[in-house]
Amino acid sequence: MISHFLLLVLFAFLVSIVFAVLMRDEPRQQMRTAGLMFAGFVATAVVFGWLMYPLPL
Amino acid sequence: MRYDRPQMATKTTTADSARASADPGTLTLVCLLAWAIPGAAHVWLGRRQKGAVFFIVLGLMFSIGLALHGRIFPFEFSEPLVALAALADIGVGVPWMLARVAGAGAGLVTATTYEYGNTFLIVAGLLNFLVILDAFDIAMGRK
């Protein structure tokens, strides 16, 4: 069974790479931007996941 | 001040060479190439590292989308959201055509990963639109 969280992490990883390469020219800056963006994506998803936890569906 | 002139000359030469390649025909070709094969226009414009990354990552995203039973949406203008998703799907270029020809991307609504697959497919296309704009800017000498 495929983990939803794993798919989220994979999606965040790939999207942050593309955005970082679009935004920066130096490989070092690209890696830094991609890392920050990836961490931001995953952290935001986890925080929103917990915020929505008490909501009824 | 004596050193200003050579520096100015170098900058002007670079900008001129970029603008020289920015005629409408070349720009159209750059955009078409960038659309058809993600990253190809960047390689053509000398940004090999960027081109390779776009080619690998966008190709991978599209493949993952298909593997997750995502759907390549048809153009149904009676349903605006489906038409917009179809427009996003088409953004990835040749992989989209190949998938259509091969009959892939039918989508399996009952699959748990159906929506994830759609997301990967749609976002791959949308990101390639940004890559096209980036290639356009490079060809115009703005970057």
N, CA and C atoms of all chains as a GROMACS GRO file, in nm:
protein
  600
    1MET      N    1   0.084  -0.120   0.000
    1MET     CA    2   0.000   0.000   0.000
    1MET      C    3   0.088   0.125   0.000
    2ILE      N    4   0.052   0.219  -0.083
    2ILE     CA    5   0.131   0.341  -0.095
    2ILE      C    6   0.091   0.440   0.014
    3SER      N    7   0.192   0.490   0.084
    3SER     CA    8   0.166   0.586   0.191
    3SER      C    9   0.133   0.723   0.134
    4HIS      N   10   0.028   0.783   0.185
    4HIS     CA   11  -0.010   0.917   0.140
    4HIS      C   12   0.098   1.019   0.177
    5PHE      N   13   0.157   1.000   0.296
    5PHE     CA   14   0.261   1.093   0.339
    5PHE      C   15   0.384   1.082   0.249
    6LEU      N   16   0.416   0.959   0.209
    6LEU     CA   17   0.530   0.939   0.119
    6LEU      C   18   0.506   1.010  -0.014
    7LEU      N   19   0.384   1.001  -0.064
    7LEU     CA   20   0.351   1.069  -0.190
    7LEU      C   21   0.360   1.220  -0.173
    8LEU      N   22   0.316   1.268  -0.059
    8LEU     CA   23   0.325   1.413  -0.030
    8LEU      C   24   0.472   1.458  -0.029
    9VAL      N   25   0.556   1.377   0.036
    9VAL     CA   26   0.699   1.410   0.044
    9VAL      C   27   0.763   1.406  -0.096
   10LEU      N   28   0.726   1.305  -0.174
   10LEU     CA   29   0.779   1.293  -0.309
   10LEU      C   30   0.737   1.413  -0.396
   11PHE      N   31   0.611   1.449  -0.384
   11PHE     CA   32   0.558   1.563  -0.461
   11PHE      C   33   0.630   1.692  -0.421
   12ALA      N   34   0.643   1.713  -0.291
   12ALA     CA   35   0.711   1.834  -0.240
   12ALA      C   36   0.856   1.837  -0.286
   13PHE      N   37   0.920   1.722  -0.284
   13PHE     CA   38   1.061   1.712  -0.325
   13PHE      C   39   1.078   1.753  -0.472
   14LEU      N   40   0.996   1.695  -0.559
   14LEU     CA   41   1.008   1.723  -0.702
   14LEU      C   42   0.973   1.868  -0.737
   15VAL      N   43   0.864   1.917  -0.677
   15VAL     CA   44   0.822   2.054  -0.706
   15VAL      C   45   0.926   2.155  -0.655
   16SER      N   46   0.982   2.129  -0.537
   16SER     CA   47   1.081   2.224  -0.483
   16SER      C   48   1.208   2.225  -0.568
   17ILE      N   49   1.244   2.111  -0.626
   17ILE     CA   50   1.362   2.108  -0.714
   17ILE      C   51   1.337   2.198  -0.836
   18VAL      N   52   1.220   2.182  -0.899
   18VAL     CA   53   1.191   2.262  -1.020
   18VAL      C   54   1.188   2.411  -0.986
   19PHE      N   55   1.121   2.448  -0.878
   19PHE     CA   56   1.114   2.590  -0.841
   19PHE      C   57   1.254   2.646  -0.811
   20ALA      N   58   1.335   2.568  -0.738
   20ALA     CA   59   1.469   2.617  -0.702
   20ALA      C   60   1.555   2.636  -0.826
   21VAL      N   61   1.546   2.543  -0.920
   21VAL     CA   62   1.627   2.554  -1.042
   21VAL      C   63   1.578   2.671  -1.129
   22LEU      N   64   1.447   2.696  -1.124
   22LEU     CA   65   1.394   2.812  -1.199
   22LEU      C   66   1.439   2.944  -1.136
   23MET      N   67   1.442   2.947  -1.003
   23MET     CA   68   1.466   3.073  -0.933
   23MET      C   69   1.614   3.109  -0.920
   24ARG      N   70   1.701   3.008  -0.906
   24ARG     CA   71   1.842   3.035  -0.879
   24ARG      C   72   1.931   2.981  -0.991
   25ASP      N   73   2.049   3.041  -1.004
   25ASP     CA   74   2.140   2.998  -1.110
   25ASP      C   75   2.256   2.914  -1.059
   26GLU      N   76   2.301   2.942  -0.937
   26GLU     CA   77   2.415   2.868  -0.882
   26GLU      C   78   2.368   2.739  -0.816
   27PRO      N   79   2.438   2.627  -0.844
   27PRO     CA   80   2.396   2.498  -0.785
   27PRO      C   81   2.384   2.501  -0.632
   28ARG      N   82   2.476   2.571  -0.567
   28ARG     CA   83   2.472   2.578  -0.421
   28ARG      C   84   2.344   2.649  -0.372
   29GLN      N   85   2.313   2.760  -0.439
   29GLN     CA   86   2.191   2.835  -0.405
   29GLN      C   87   2.066   2.753  -0.437
   30GLN      N   88   2.074   2.680  -0.548
   30GLN     CA   89   1.960   2.596  -0.586
   30GLN      C   90   1.932   2.491  -0.479
   31MET      N   91   2.039   2.428  -0.429
   31MET     CA   92   2.021   2.324  -0.327
   31MET      C   93   1.963   2.383  -0.198
   32ARG      N   94   2.014   2.500  -0.163
   32ARG     CA   95   1.966   2.566  -0.041
   32ARG      C   96   1.818   2.604  -0.054
   33THR      N   97   1.784   2.665  -0.168
   33THR     CA   98   1.644   2.705  -0.191
   33THR      C   99   1.552   2.583  -0.195
   34ALA      N  100   1.598   2.477  -0.264
   34ALA     CA  101   1.517   2.355  -0.273
   34ALA      C  102   1.495   2.294  -0.135
   35GLY      N  103   1.601   2.294  -0.053
   35GLY     CA  104   1.590   2.238   0.082
   35GLY      C  105   1.492   2.316   0.168
   36LEU      N  106   1.505   2.449   0.163
   36LEU     CA  107   1.414   2.533   0.242
   36LEU      C  108   1.269   2.517   0.196
   37MET      N  109   1.252   2.514   0.064
   37MET     CA  110   1.117   2.504   0.009
   37MET      C  111   1.054   2.368   0.044
   38PHE      N  112   1.136   2.264   0.034
   38PHE     CA  113   1.089   2.129   0.066
   38PHE      C  114   1.047   2.121   0.212
   39ALA      N  115   1.131   2.174   0.300
   39ALA     CA  116   1.099   2.173   0.443
   39ALA      C  117   0.971   2.253   0.468
   40GLY      N  118   0.958   2.365   0.399
   40GLY     CA  119   0.838   2.448   0.414
   40GLY      C  120   0.712   2.375   0.369
   41PHE      N  121   0.720   2.307   0.255
   41PHE     CA  122   0.605   2.231   0.204
   41PHE      C  123   0.561   2.124   0.305
   42VAL      N  124   0.659   2.045   0.350
   42VAL     CA  125   0.625   1.931   0.438
   42VAL      C  126   0.574   1.983   0.572
   43ALA      N  127   0.644   2.083   0.627
   43ALA     CA  128   0.602   2.137   0.758
   43ALA      C  129   0.461   2.196   0.749
   44THR      N  130   0.433   2.270   0.642
   44THR     CA  131   0.300   2.330   0.626
   44THR      C  132   0.192   2.221   0.616
   45ALA      N  133   0.224   2.116   0.541
   45ALA     CA  134   0.126   2.007   0.526
   45ALA      C  135   0.097   1.940   0.660
   46VAL      N  136   0.202   1.918   0.738
   46VAL     CA  137   0.183   1.853   0.868
   46VAL      C  138   0.103   1.944   0.962
   47VAL      N  139   0.139   2.074   0.963
   47VAL     CA  140   0.068   2.168   1.051
   47VAL      C  141  -0.079   2.178   1.012
   48PHE      N  142  -0.107   2.191   0.883
   48PHE     CA  143  -0.246   2.200   0.839
   48PHE      C  144  -0.322   2.070   0.866
   49GLY      N  145  -0.249   1.959   0.850
   49GLY     CA  146  -0.310   1.829   0.881
   49GLY      C  147  -0.358   1.823   1.026
   50TRP      N  148  -0.272   1.871   1.117
   50TRP     CA  149  -0.310   1.870   1.260
   50TRP      C  150  -0.420   1.972   1.290
   51LEU      N  151  -0.414   2.086   1.221
   51LEU     CA  152  -0.518   2.188   1.244
   51LEU      C  153  -0.655   2.137   1.199
   52MET      N  154  -0.656   2.057   1.094
   52MET     CA  155  -0.784   2.006   1.042
   52MET      C  156  -0.830   1.880   1.114
   53TYR      N  157  -0.743   1.826   1.198
   53TYR     CA  158  -0.773   1.699   1.265
   53TYR      C  159  -0.906   1.702   1.342
   54PRO      N  160  -0.934   1.809   1.420
   54PRO     CA  161  -1.060   1.807   1.497
   54PRO      C  162  -1.184   1.834   1.413
   55LEU      N  163  -1.166   1.879   1.289
   55LEU     CA  164  -1.284   1.913   1.208
   55LEU      C  165  -1.361   1.787   1.166
   56PRO      N  166  -1.493   1.795   1.174
   56PRO     CA  167  -1.571   1.680   1.126
   56PRO      C  168  -1.572   1.676   0.972
   57LEU      N  169  -1.574   1.556   0.917
   57LEU     CA  170  -1.575   1.543   0.771
   57LEU      C  171  -1.715   1.511   0.722
   58MET      N  172   3.823   5.489  -1.415
   58MET     CA  173   3.739   5.513  -1.532
   58MET      C  174   3.794   5.442  -1.654
   59ARG      N  175   3.928   5.422  -1.656
   59ARG     CA  176   3.985   5.358  -1.774
   59ARG      C  177   3.935   5.214  -1.790
   60TYR      N  178   3.902   5.153  -1.673
   60TYR     CA  179   3.858   5.013  -1.680
   60TYR      C  180   3.709   5.000  -1.712
   61ASP      N  181   3.637   5.114  -1.709
   61ASP     CA  182   3.493   5.108  -1.739
   61ASP      C  183   3.465   5.063  -1.881
   62ARG      N  184   3.548   5.110  -1.971
   62ARG     CA  185   3.519   5.085  -2.112
   62ARG      C  186   3.521   4.936  -2.148
   63PRO      N  187   3.628   4.862  -2.109
   63PRO     CA  188   3.626   4.719  -2.142
   63PRO      C  189   3.509   4.644  -2.078
   64GLN      N  190   3.475   4.682  -1.951
   64GLN     CA  191   3.363   4.615  -1.884
   64GLN      C  192   3.232   4.642  -1.956
   65MET      N  193   3.213   4.770  -1.990
   65MET     CA  194   3.091   4.806  -2.061
   65MET      C  195   3.084   4.731  -2.193
   66ALA      N  196   3.200   4.722  -2.259
   66ALA     CA  197   3.202   4.657  -2.389
   66ALA      C  198   3.164   4.510  -2.375
   67THR      N  199   3.213   4.444  -2.270
   67THR     CA  200   3.182   4.302  -2.250
   67THR      C  201   3.033   4.283  -2.224
   68LYS      N  202   2.977   4.368  -2.134
   68LYS     CA  203   2.835   4.356  -2.102
   68LYS      C  204   2.748   4.379  -2.225
   69THR      N  205   2.783   4.484  -2.300
   69THR     CA  206   2.705   4.517  -2.418
   69THR      C  207   2.708   4.402  -2.519
   70THR      N  208   2.826   4.340  -2.533
   70THR     CA  209   2.838   4.231  -2.628
   70THR      C  210   2.748   4.115  -2.589
   71THR      N  211   2.746   4.080  -2.459
   71THR     CA  212   2.662   3.970  -2.412
   71THR      C  213   2.515   4.000  -2.434
   72ALA      N  214   2.474   4.122  -2.395
   72ALA     CA  215   2.334   4.160  -2.412
   72ALA      C  216   2.295   4.162  -2.560
   73ASP      N  217   2.388   4.212  -2.642
   73ASP     CA  218   2.359   4.219  -2.785
   73ASP      C  219   2.341   4.080  -2.845
   74SER      N  220   2.428   3.987  -2.802
   74SER     CA  221   2.416   3.852  -2.858
   74SER      C  222   2.286   3.786  -2.815
   75ALA      N  223   2.242   3.817  -2.690
   75ALA     CA  224   2.114   3.760  -2.644
   75ALA      C  225   1.998   3.819  -2.724
   76ARG      N  226   2.004   3.952  -2.745
   76ARG     CA  227   1.895   4.016  -2.819
   76ARG      C  228   1.895   3.974  -2.966
   77ALA      N  229   2.019   3.947  -3.016
   77ALA     CA  230   2.027   3.908  -3.156
   77ALA      C  231   1.951   3.778  -3.183
   78SER      N  232   1.946   3.692  -3.080
   78SER     CA  233   1.875   3.564  -3.099
   78SER      C  234   1.728   3.577  -3.064
   79ALA      N  235   1.682   3.700  -3.034
   79ALA     CA  236   1.545   3.716  -2.987
   79ALA      C  237   1.450   3.760  -3.098
   80ASP      N  238   1.475   3.715  -3.219
   80ASP     CA  239   1.380   3.748  -3.325
   80ASP      C  240   1.257   3.657  -3.309
   81PRO      N  241   1.143   3.701  -3.361
   81PRO     CA  242   1.018   3.627  -3.336
   81PRO      C  243   1.023   3.479  -3.375
   82GLY      N  244   1.090   3.449  -3.485
   82GLY     CA  245   1.099   3.310  -3.529
   82GLY      C  246   1.173   3.223  -3.429
   83THR      N  247   1.287   3.274  -3.382
   83THR     CA  248   1.366   3.200  -3.285
   83THR      C  249   1.290   3.184  -3.153
   84LEU      N  250   1.224   3.292  -3.112
   84LEU     CA  251   1.148   3.286  -2.986
   84LEU      C  252   1.036   3.182  -2.995
   85THR      N  253   0.968   3.178  -3.109
   85THR     CA  254   0.862   3.080  -3.127
   85THR      C  255   0.919   2.938  -3.120
   86LEU      N  256   1.033   2.922  -3.186
   86LEU     CA  257   1.098   2.790  -3.186
   86LEU      C  258   1.140   2.750  -3.045
   87VAL      N  259   1.195   2.847  -2.970
   87VAL     CA  260   1.236   2.820  -2.832
   87VAL      C  261   1.116   2.775  -2.749
   88CYS      N  262   1.004   2.848  -2.763
   88CYS     CA  263   0.885   2.815  -2.684
   88CYS      C  264   0.828   2.679  -2.724
   89LEU      N  265   0.826   2.652  -2.854
   89LEU     CA  266   0.774   2.522  -2.900
   89LEU      C  267   0.861   2.407  -2.850
   90LEU      N  268   0.993   2.429  -2.859
   90LEU     CA  269   1.086   2.325  -2.812
   90LEU      C  270   1.072   2.303  -2.662
   91ALA      N  271   1.060   2.415  -2.588
   91ALA     CA  272   1.045   2.406  -2.442
   91ALA      C  273   0.916   2.333  -2.406
   92TRP      N  274   0.811   2.356  -2.485
   92TRP     CA  275   0.684   2.288  -2.458
   92TRP      C  276   0.695   2.139  -2.492
   93ALA      N  277   0.751   2.109  -2.611
   93ALA     CA  278   0.751   1.971  -2.661
   93ALA      C  279   0.835   1.880  -2.572
   94ILE      N  280   0.956   1.921  -2.543
   94ILE     CA  281   1.045   1.837  -2.460
   94ILE      C  282   1.090   1.922  -2.342
   95PRO      N  283   1.039   1.894  -2.223
   95PRO     CA  284   1.077   1.976  -2.106
   95PRO      C  285   1.230   1.984  -2.090
   96GLY      N  286   1.281   2.104  -2.084
   96GLY     CA  287   1.424   2.124  -2.063
   96GLY      C  288   1.506   2.135  -2.191
   97ALA      N  289   1.449   2.096  -2.305
   97ALA     CA  290   1.527   2.096  -2.430
   97ALA      C  291   1.569   2.237  -2.471
   98ALA      N  292   1.480   2.334  -2.451
   98ALA     CA  293   1.514   2.471  -2.490
   98ALA      C  294   1.628   2.526  -2.403
   99HIS      N  295   1.629   2.487  -2.276
   99HIS     CA  296   1.738   2.532  -2.188
   99HIS      C  297   1.871   2.475  -2.235
  100VAL      N  298   1.870   2.348  -2.276
  100VAL     CA  299   1.993   2.286  -2.327
  100VAL      C  300   2.037   2.360  -2.453
  101TRP      N  301   1.943   2.390  -2.539
  101TRP     CA  302   1.972   2.462  -2.664
  101TRP      C  303   2.030   2.600  -2.635
  102LEU      N  304   1.980   2.664  -2.529
  102LEU     CA  305   2.027   2.798  -2.495
  102LEU      C  306   2.153   2.796  -2.408
  103GLY      N  307   2.208   2.678  -2.388
  103GLY     CA  308   2.334   2.666  -2.314
  103GLY      C  309   2.320   2.644  -2.165
  104ARG      N  310   2.198   2.628  -2.116
  104ARG     CA  311   2.177   2.601  -1.972
  104ARG      C  312   2.155   2.450  -1.955
  105ARG      N  313   2.262   2.375  -1.973
  105ARG     CA  314   2.250   2.228  -1.976
  105ARG      C  315   2.204   2.169  -1.843
  106GLN      N  316   2.260   2.223  -1.733
  106GLN     CA  317   2.226   2.169  -1.602
  106GLN      C  318   2.077   2.186  -1.574
  107LYS      N  319   2.027   2.306  -1.602
  107LYS     CA  320   1.884   2.333  -1.579
  107LYS      C  321   1.799   2.245  -1.670
  108GLY      N  322   1.838   2.237  -1.796
  108GLY     CA  323   1.763   2.155  -1.892
  108GLY      C  324   1.755   2.010  -1.849
  109ALA      N  325   1.867   1.956  -1.802
  109ALA     CA  326   1.870   1.815  -1.759
  109ALA      C  327   1.778   1.794  -1.639
  110VAL      N  328   1.781   1.890  -1.545
  110VAL     CA  329   1.696   1.878  -1.426
  110VAL      C  330   1.548   1.881  -1.466
  111PHE      N  331   1.511   1.975  -1.553
  111PHE     CA  332   1.370   1.986  -1.594
  111PHE      C  333   1.326   1.860  -1.668
  112PHE      N  334   1.413   1.810  -1.755
  112PHE     CA  335   1.379   1.690  -1.832
  112PHE      C  336   1.353   1.571  -1.739
  113ILE      N  337   1.444   1.551  -1.645
  113ILE     CA  338   1.432   1.435  -1.555
  113ILE      C  339   1.313   1.452  -1.461
  114VAL      N  340   1.306   1.567  -1.395
  114VAL     CA  341   1.203   1.584  -1.290
  114VAL      C  342   1.062   1.588  -1.350
  115LEU      N  343   1.043   1.663  -1.457
  115LEU     CA  344   0.908   1.672  -1.514
  115LEU      C  345   0.866   1.539  -1.579
  116GLY      N  346   0.961   1.472  -1.642
  116GLY     CA  347   0.932   1.339  -1.697
  116GLY      C  348   0.895   1.242  -1.588
  117LEU      N  349   0.968   1.251  -1.478
  117LEU     CA  350   0.940   1.163  -1.364
  117LEU      C  351   0.803   1.192  -1.304
  118MET      N  352   0.770   1.320  -1.290
  118MET     CA  353   0.640   1.356  -1.232
  118MET      C  354   0.526   1.305  -1.320
  119PHE      N  355   0.543   1.319  -1.451
  119PHE     CA  356   0.438   1.273  -1.543
  119PHE      C  357   0.424   1.120  -1.534
  120SER      N  358   0.538   1.050  -1.530
  120SER     CA  359   0.536   0.904  -1.522
  120SER      C  360   0.473   0.858  -1.391
  121ILE      N  361   0.508   0.924  -1.282
  121ILE     CA  362   0.450   0.887  -1.153
  121ILE      C  363   0.298   0.909  -1.156
  122GLY      N  364   0.257   1.019  -1.218
  122GLY     CA  365   0.113   1.047  -1.230
  122GLY      C  366   0.040   0.936  -1.303
  123LEU      N  367   0.099   0.887  -1.410
  123LEU     CA  368   0.036   0.776  -1.484
  123LEU      C  369   0.038   0.648  -1.400
  124ALA      N  370   0.150   0.623  -1.332
  124ALA     CA  371   0.162   0.502  -1.250
  124ALA      C  372   0.062   0.503  -1.133
  125LEU      N  373   0.023   0.621  -1.090
  125LEU     CA  374  -0.072   0.631  -0.979
  125LEU      C  375  -0.218   0.632  -1.028
  126HIS      N  376  -0.237   0.592  -1.152
  126HIS     CA  377  -0.371   0.581  -1.214
  126HIS      C  378  -0.438   0.717  -1.232
  127GLY      N  379  -0.355   0.819  -1.255
  127GLY     CA  380  -0.411   0.950  -1.284
  127GLY      C  381  -0.474   0.952  -1.422
  128ARG      N  382  -0.557   1.052  -1.444
  128ARG     CA  383  -0.628   1.061  -1.571
  128ARG      C  384  -0.576   1.178  -1.654
  129ILE      N  385  -0.555   1.152  -1.782
  129ILE     CA  386  -0.525   1.263  -1.874
  129ILE      C  387  -0.661   1.311  -1.923
  130PHE      N  388  -0.698   1.429  -1.879
  130PHE     CA  389  -0.835   1.477  -1.902
  130PHE      C  390  -0.857   1.518  -2.048
  131PRO      N  391  -0.977   1.489  -2.099
  131PRO     CA  392  -1.011   1.533  -2.234
  131PRO      C  393  -1.062   1.677  -2.232
  132PHE      N  394  -1.064   1.740  -2.347
  132PHE     CA  395  -1.117   1.877  -2.356
  132PHE      C  396  -1.270   1.871  -2.360
  133GLU      N  397  -1.330   1.894  -2.246
  133GLU     CA  398  -1.476   1.899  -2.240
  133GLU      C  399  -1.514   2.039  -2.193
  134PHE      N  400  -1.554   2.121  -2.289
  134PHE     CA  401  -1.580   2.261  -2.254
  134PHE      C  402  -1.711   2.279  -2.179
  135SER      N  403  -1.793   2.173  -2.178
  135SER     CA  404  -1.916   2.180  -2.098
  135SER      C  405  -1.882   2.174  -1.949
  136GLU      N  406  -1.764   2.117  -1.917
  136GLU     CA  407  -1.718   2.110  -1.778
  136GLU      C  408  -1.588   2.191  -1.768
  137PRO      N  409  -1.598   2.315  -1.724
  137PRO     CA  410  -1.480   2.405  -1.725
  137PRO      C  411  -1.360   2.351  -1.648
  138LEU      N  412  -1.383   2.287  -1.533
  138LEU     CA  413  -1.270   2.238  -1.454
  138LEU      C  414  -1.196   2.126  -1.526
  139VAL      N  415  -1.271   2.041  -1.595
  139VAL     CA  416  -1.209   1.933  -1.673
  139VAL      C  417  -1.128   1.992  -1.788
  140ALA      N  418  -1.184   2.094  -1.853
  140ALA     CA  419  -1.112   2.160  -1.963
  140ALA      C  420  -0.984   2.225  -1.913
  141LEU      N  421  -0.989   2.287  -1.795
  141LEU     CA  422  -0.868   2.349  -1.739
  141LEU      C  423  -0.763   2.243  -1.704
  142ALA      N  424  -0.810   2.130  -1.650
  142ALA     CA  425  -0.717   2.021  -1.618
  142ALA      C  426  -0.654   1.967  -1.747
  143ALA      N  427  -0.734   1.958  -1.853
  143ALA     CA  428  -0.682   1.911  -1.982
  143ALA      C  429  -0.576   2.007  -2.035
  144LEU      N  430  -0.603   2.137  -2.017
  144LEU     CA  431  -0.506   2.239  -2.061
  144LEU      C  432  -0.375   2.226  -1.983
  145ALA      N  433  -0.386   2.198  -1.854
  145ALA     CA  434  -0.266   2.179  -1.772
  145ALA      C  435  -0.192   2.053  -1.814
  146ASP      N  436  -0.266   1.945  -1.840
  146ASP     CA  437  -0.204   1.818  -1.881
  146ASP      C  438  -0.122   1.834  -2.008
  147ILE      N  439  -0.176   1.912  -2.102
  147ILE     CA  440  -0.112   1.926  -2.233
  147ILE      C  441   0.020   2.001  -2.224
  148GLY      N  442   0.040   2.071  -2.113
  148GLY     CA  443   0.161   2.153  -2.096
  148GLY      C  444   0.290   2.077  -2.097
  149VAL      N  445   0.284   1.948  -2.074
  149VAL     CA  446   0.408   1.870  -2.064
  149VAL      C  447   0.461   1.827  -2.201
  150GLY      N  448   0.381   1.844  -2.306
  150GLY     CA  449   0.431   1.826  -2.442
  150GLY      C  450   0.431   1.684  -2.494
  151VAL      N  451   0.546   1.640  -2.546
  151VAL     CA  452   0.555   1.509  -2.612
  151VAL      C  453   0.515   1.392  -2.519
  152PRO      N  454   0.556   1.392  -2.392
  152PRO     CA  455   0.510   1.283  -2.305
  152PRO      C  456   0.357   1.271  -2.302
  153TRP      N  457   0.289   1.384  -2.307
  153TRP     CA  458   0.142   1.384  -2.312
  153TRP      C  459   0.094   1.316  -2.440
  154MET      N  460   0.157   1.352  -2.553
  154MET     CA  461   0.119   1.291  -2.682
  154MET      C  462   0.144   1.141  -2.680
  155LEU      N  463   0.261   1.101  -2.630
  155LEU     CA  464   0.295   0.959  -2.625
  155LEU      C  465   0.196   0.881  -2.539
  156ALA      N  466   0.160   0.941  -2.427
  156ALA     CA  467   0.064   0.876  -2.337
  156ALA      C  468  -0.072   0.861  -2.405
  157ARG      N  469  -0.112   0.964  -2.478
  157ARG     CA  470  -0.241   0.959  -2.550
  157ARG      C  471  -0.238   0.850  -2.657
  158VAL      N  472  -0.127   0.846  -2.731
  158VAL     CA  473  -0.114   0.746  -2.839
  158VAL      C  474  -0.112   0.605  -2.781
  159ALA      N  475  -0.042   0.589  -2.669
  159ALA     CA  476  -0.030   0.456  -2.607
  159ALA      C  477  -0.156   0.416  -2.531
  160GLY      N  478  -0.249   0.506  -2.520
  160GLY     CA  479  -0.374   0.474  -2.449
  160GLY      C  480  -0.359   0.478  -2.298
  161ALA      N  481  -0.250   0.538  -2.251
  161ALA     CA  482  -0.229   0.551  -2.105
  161ALA      C  483  -0.307   0.672  -2.054
  162GLY      N  484  -0.322   0.678  -1.924
  162GLY     CA  485  -0.387   0.793  -1.864
  162GLY      C  486  -0.538   0.788  -1.869
  163ALA      N  487  -0.591   0.666  -1.875
  163ALA     CA  488  -0.738   0.652  -1.874
  163ALA      C  489  -0.794   0.690  -1.737
  164GLY      N  490  -0.713   0.669  -1.635
  164GLY     CA  491  -0.756   0.702  -1.498
  164GLY      C  492  -0.842   0.593  -1.439
  165LEU      N  493  -0.818   0.563  -1.312
  165LEU     CA  494  -0.897   0.462  -1.242
  165LEU      C  495  -0.956   0.529  -1.119
  166VAL      N  496  -1.082   0.570  -1.132
  166VAL     CA  497  -1.144   0.651  -1.026
  166VAL      C  498  -1.148   0.578  -0.893
  167THR      N  499  -1.157   0.447  -0.898
  167THR     CA  500  -1.167   0.370  -0.773
  167THR      C  501  -1.032   0.352  -0.703
  168ALA      N  502  -0.923   0.385  -0.774
  168ALA     CA  503  -0.791   0.370  -0.712
  168ALA      C  504  -0.772   0.473  -0.601
  169THR      N  505  -0.706   0.431  -0.494
  169THR     CA  506  -0.681   0.522  -0.382
  169THR      C  507  -0.594   0.639  -0.426
  170THR      N  508  -0.508   0.613  -0.522
  170THR     CA  509  -0.410   0.714  -0.562
  170THR      C  510  -0.457   0.797  -0.682
  171TYR      N  511  -0.583   0.782  -0.721
  171TYR     CA  512  -0.634   0.852  -0.841
  171TYR      C  513  -0.610   1.004  -0.834
  172GLU      N  514  -0.649   1.065  -0.722
  172GLU     CA  515  -0.634   1.211  -0.711
  172GLU      C  516  -0.486   1.252  -0.705
  173TYR      N  517  -0.405   1.167  -0.642
  173TYR     CA  518  -0.262   1.196  -0.638
  173TYR      C  519  -0.206   1.193  -0.780
  174GLY      N  520  -0.247   1.092  -0.856
  174GLY     CA  521  -0.202   1.080  -0.995
  174GLY      C  522  -0.240   1.203  -1.075
  175ASN      N  523  -0.365   1.247  -1.060
  175ASN     CA  524  -0.411   1.368  -1.129
  175ASN      C  525  -0.325   1.488  -1.092
  176THR      N  526  -0.294   1.498  -0.963
  176THR     CA  527  -0.214   1.612  -0.915
  176THR      C  528  -0.075   1.612  -0.979
  177PHE      N  529  -0.013   1.494  -0.982
  177PHE     CA  530   0.120   1.485  -1.043
  177PHE      C  531   0.114   1.522  -1.191
  178LEU      N  532   0.013   1.472  -1.263
  178LEU     CA  533   0.001   1.499  -1.407
  178LEU      C  534  -0.022   1.647  -1.433
  179ILE      N  535  -0.116   1.705  -1.359
  179ILE     CA  536  -0.151   1.846  -1.380
  179ILE      C  537  -0.034   1.937  -1.344
  180VAL      N  538   0.028   1.910  -1.230
  180VAL     CA  539   0.138   1.998  -1.186
  180VAL      C  540   0.260   1.985  -1.278
  181ALA      N  541   0.285   1.865  -1.332
  181ALA     CA  542   0.395   1.851  -1.428
  181ALA      C  543   0.373   1.943  -1.548
  182GLY      N  544   0.250   1.946  -1.597
  182GLY     CA  545   0.217   2.034  -1.710
  182GLY      C  546   0.229   2.181  -1.675
  183LEU      N  547   0.179   2.218  -1.558
  183LEU     CA  548   0.184   2.358  -1.517
  183LEU      C  549   0.328   2.405  -1.493
  184LEU      N  550   0.409   2.316  -1.434
  184LEU     CA  551   0.549   2.354  -1.412
  184LEU      C  552   0.621   2.372  -1.546
  185ASN      N  553   0.582   2.291  -1.646
  185ASN     CA  554   0.646   2.308  -1.776
  185ASN      C  555   0.608   2.441  -1.840
  186PHE      N  556   0.489   2.493  -1.809
  186PHE     CA  557   0.455   2.627  -1.858
  186PHE      C  558   0.552   2.731  -1.800
  187LEU      N  559   0.587   2.714  -1.671
  187LEU     CA  560   0.685   2.805  -1.610
  187LEU      C  561   0.822   2.789  -1.676
  188VAL      N  562   0.856   2.664  -1.709
  188VAL     CA  563   0.985   2.637  -1.776
  188VAL      C  564   0.987   2.705  -1.914
  189ILE      N  565   0.873   2.704  -1.983
  189ILE     CA  566   0.864   2.771  -2.113
  189ILE      C  567   0.889   2.921  -2.096
  190LEU      N  568   0.825   2.980  -1.994
  190LEU     CA  569   0.844   3.124  -1.969
  190LEU      C  570   0.990   3.155  -1.936
  191ASP      N  571   1.054   3.066  -1.860
  191ASP     CA  572   1.194   3.085  -1.824
  191ASP      C  573   1.282   3.080  -1.949
  192ALA      N  574   1.255   2.984  -2.036
  192ALA     CA  575   1.331   2.972  -2.161
  192ALA      C  576   1.310   3.097  -2.248
  193PHE      N  577   1.187   3.148  -2.248
  193PHE     CA  578   1.156   3.270  -2.323
  193PHE      C  579   1.238   3.388  -2.270
  194ASP      N  580   1.244   3.400  -2.138
  194ASP     CA  581   1.321   3.509  -2.076
  194ASP      C  582   1.469   3.497  -2.109
  195ILE      N  583   1.520   3.375  -2.107
  195ILE     CA  584   1.663   3.355  -2.139
  195ILE      C  585   1.689   3.394  -2.284
  196ALA      N  586   1.599   3.353  -2.372
  196ALA     CA  587   1.616   3.385  -2.515
  196ALA      C  588   1.607   3.536  -2.539
  197MET      N  589   1.529   3.605  -2.457
  197MET     CA  590   1.514   3.751  -2.470
  197MET      C  591   1.634   3.825  -2.409
  198GLY      N  592   1.720   3.752  -2.340
  198GLY     CA  593   1.836   3.814  -2.275
  198GLY      C  594   1.804   3.878  -2.142
  199ARG      N  595   1.692   3.841  -2.083
  199ARG     CA  596   1.654   3.900  -1.953
  199ARG      C  597   1.720   3.827  -1.837
  200LYS      N  598   1.765   3.705  -1.860
  200LYS     CA  599   1.826   3.628  -1.751
  200LYS      C  600   1.966   3.583  -1.790
   0.00000   0.00000   0.00000
